[in-house]
């Protein structure tokens, strides 16, 4: 998995040298839903990391429904963490 840096001034992607993986394996905790945590060793504004694919399964076709994913990002060079939601439409 390569790390990519997005230079907003030039609006282009430049590859960083490939080294040890910056992205850890997901940790999954069952709650009323599921909490999934993925740690990235070094996260800075403008650094783009590709995460491994995650797959969802539903009990049946009739159980399919839209849902949202709440996220929180803690970057080393941002004074506050960023929170938001991704809406998944099925």
C-alpha positions in Angstrom: 0.0 0.0 0.0 1.5 3.3 -1.1 1.1 6.6 0.7 0.1 9.5 -1.5 0.6 13.2 -0.8 -1.8 15.6 -2.4 -0.2 19.0 -3.2 -3.2 21.3 -3.3 -1.2 24.1 -4.9 -0.2 22.0 -7.9 -3.4 19.9 -7.8 -1.5 16.7 -8.5 -0.6 13.5 -6.6 3.0 12.7 -5.9 4.0 9.2 -4.6 6.0 9.0 -1.4 8.6 6.4 -1.0 7.3 3.0 -0.1 8.2 1.8 3.4 6.6 0.0 6.3 2.8 0.1 6.3 1.5 3.3 7.9 -2.0 1.7 8.3 -2.8 -0.8 11.0 -5.3 -3.6 10.8 -8.9 -2.7 11.7 -10.1 -3.5 15.3 -13.8 -4.4 15.4 -15.8 -4.1 18.6 -19.5 -5.1 18.8 -21.8 -2.6 20.5 -25.4 -2.0 19.6 -23.8 -1.8 16.2 -20.1 -2.1 15.5 -17.1 0.2 16.3 -14.3 -0.1 13.9 -11.0 1.6 14.6 -8.1 1.8 12.1 -4.9 3.5 13.3 -2.6 5.3 11.0 0.8 5.9 12.5 1.4 9.3 10.8 -1.6 11.3 9.7 -1.1 14.9 8.4 -3.2 17.3 6.5 -2.8 16.5 2.8 -1.5 13.0 3.3 -3.8 10.4 1.6 -3.8 6.8 2.8 -5.6 4.0 1.1 -7.4 1.7 3.6 -8.1 -2.0 2.9 -11.6 -2.8 1.7 -14.2 -3.6 4.3 -17.2 -5.8 3.5 -20.6 -5.8 5.1 -23.0 -8.7 5.3 -26.7 -8.5 6.0 -28.9 -11.3 7.4 -31.1 -11.3 4.3 -32.0 -9.3 1.2 -35.0 -7.8 3.0 -32.7 -6.6 5.8 -30.8 -4.3 3.5 -31.2 -0.7 4.5 -29.3 2.6 4.3 -27.0 3.4 7.1 -24.3 6.0 8.2 -20.7 5.7 9.2 -19.6 8.1 11.9 -15.9 8.9 11.7 -13.3 10.8 13.7 -9.8 11.8 12.4 -7.0 12.9 14.7 -4.2 14.3 12.6 -0.8 15.3 14.1 -0.7 18.8 12.6 -4.4 19.8 13.2 -5.3 21.5 16.5 -8.7 19.7 16.7 -9.9 16.4 15.5 -12.4 16.2 12.7 -15.7 14.4 13.0 -18.4 13.6 10.5 -20.7 11.0 8.9 -20.7 9.2 5.6 -24.2 8.2 4.4 -24.3 4.8 2.7 -27.3 4.4 0.3 -28.2 0.8 -0.7 
